Each structure stands twice: as C-alpha cells, then as structure tokens.
Amino acid sequence: MKKLLPAICCFALTANAFSQTYNSPESVVFDAANNRYLISNNGNNRILARSSSGVITNFTTNITSGPHGLEIVGNTVYACDGASIKGFDLTSAALVFNVNVGASFLNGICTDGVNTLFATDFTAKKVFKIFISTQQFSTFVTGLGPSPNGIYYDGPGGRLIWCNWVTNAPITQALLSDSSV
C-alpha cells in the first residue's frame, strides 16, 4: 500500500493538470471584475479561467455540450451549452441561470448589456432572444440561409450583426426594431 499511494497521488496530479489545459477552445471573454479571461473549452466541457499571470484553472465543469459562445452581463457569465443558455456567478461559479430554448446547436451569444441575450442556432439557422430577468425567450430570426455563427449587438446601429459558416461567408444583419434581415 505504501508504494501504491505515491502512484495514486502522481496520477491524480497529472489528471488535474491535464484538465486545466486548452482542449478545443471556442470562445473567450474578459472578466474585468476579476482581471482574468474565461475560455470555453469545448473539447472537455469546461470553462477555464486564465489569470493575469497566465495560470489556467477550471472555472466550471457544469457543462454538458460545449461550451461554445460566452458573454458576461453583470456578475454572470452566460454560455451556449447545446440547446441551453447557462449562466454562472463570476465569484462562486454557481449555476444561476439555465434556460433550454429548444435549439439544435447554440453557438454565438451577445447581449444588449442590460437584460437581453441573443444566441445563434448554428444548425437550425435561427437567432434566439432571451430575457435574463424573466428567463423568457423567443425566436428573433428564422429561415437563415447560411449557418449563423458569431454574433454582435450593435445598439447605436439598431441591429444585430453575425458571421456565417460558409465559404466566402457573408456578414448578415437583422434590425432590432422588426427582425428584418
């Protein structure tokens, strides 16, 4: 048993170190309040935290599919997780928001900075609108040709802008006033 204990400890340390490396990173956001970057680590269903000194740790492993896009509003980081948007407290990493919008594959996410998230459904070629305070959601845009990927909220321009996943990808917009593409 004395010889087995060091081997078990060595294995545990190696496994822990491996879990805190990049494995198909998908998205990154800067968490200004905590002076760190949060990285969606798609290859092992985690969100990583990278400190200002470069140390990488697990922020959360409470992800089932992805994660893909990340967005911070207030003290919460929101992540695209399959058909759901999950929100995690930036201080404790506790799950504080979990809304299944019935999507096929949520990929990109953005915010108006106040109470609304917008998320792209890569496979179903839609954009969802999610109200943070009520957790209500709706389809904002549907019937898109190419698959929508990364998305940006342009408040002054009164529109959403997203990139598409296709050769010679067009950049597409939808007006916030009436969802017209």
Secondary structure, 3 states (H helix, E strand, C coil): CCCHHHHHHHHHHHHHHHHCCCCCEEEEEEEHHHCEEEEEEHHHCEEEEEECCCCEEEEECCCCCCCCCEEEECCEEEEEECCEEEEEECCCCCEEEEEECCCCCEEEEEECCCCEEEEEECCCCEEEEEECCCCCEEEEECCCCCEEEEEEEECCCCEEEEEEECCCCCEEEEECCCCCC
